[in-house]
């Protein structure tokens, strides 16, 4: 793996690991799934394939952030508004 791509992959892994701390099913579950996903692609050497996988990882980061923002929004809404019937 080329040096700049290696740095991107490591940064992606660390970011996902950090975001996984508040995963709804638990951080241990998320960490296990994250490790297996990265280990599944550990032998990829094609730079284009690595870039596609990194892009997919960045998409997952955006999805996790959206999940957390939605959870935060629902909690705030629950605190300040009465439930609609």
C-alpha positions, -999 to 999 in steps of 0.1 A, spaced: 0 0 0 14 34 -9 23 58 19 -4 84 13 -31 58 10 -19 40 41 -23 73 61 -58 78 47 -68 42 57 -54 46 92 -72 79 96 -104 64 84 -101 35 108 -95 59 138 -124 81 128 -147 52 126 -135 38 158 -141 71 175 -176 74 161 -184 39 171 -182 47 208 -218 58 208 -232 32 185 -267 21 195 -258 -16 197 -227 -10 218 -191 0 211 -178 -36 213 -202 -47 186 -192 -18 164 -155 -24 170 -158 -61 161 -177 -53 129 -152 -25 120 -122 -48 124 -137 -76 104 -146 -52 76 -110 -38 75 -95 -73 77 -116 -85 48 -99 -60 26 -64 -61 40 -49 -77 9 -61 -50 -16 -32 -34 -33 -48 -16 -62 -48 21 -55 -81 27 -73 -98 0 -53 -84 14 -20 -97 49 -30 -132 34 -36 -131 16 -2 -120 48 15 -148 67 -2 -172 41 11 -158 45 46 -163 82 44 -199 76 34 -204 54 64 -190 82 86 -216 106 72 -243 80 78 -232 75 114 -231 113 120 -267 116 106 -278 88 129 -263 105 159 -278 139 150 -312 123 145 -310 107 179 -300 140 195 -329 158 177 -354 132 190 -341 135 225 -344 173 225 -379 171 209 -390 146 235 -378 170 263 -394 201 251 -426 191 233 -455 170 243 -460 138 224 -483 141 194 -513 118 193 
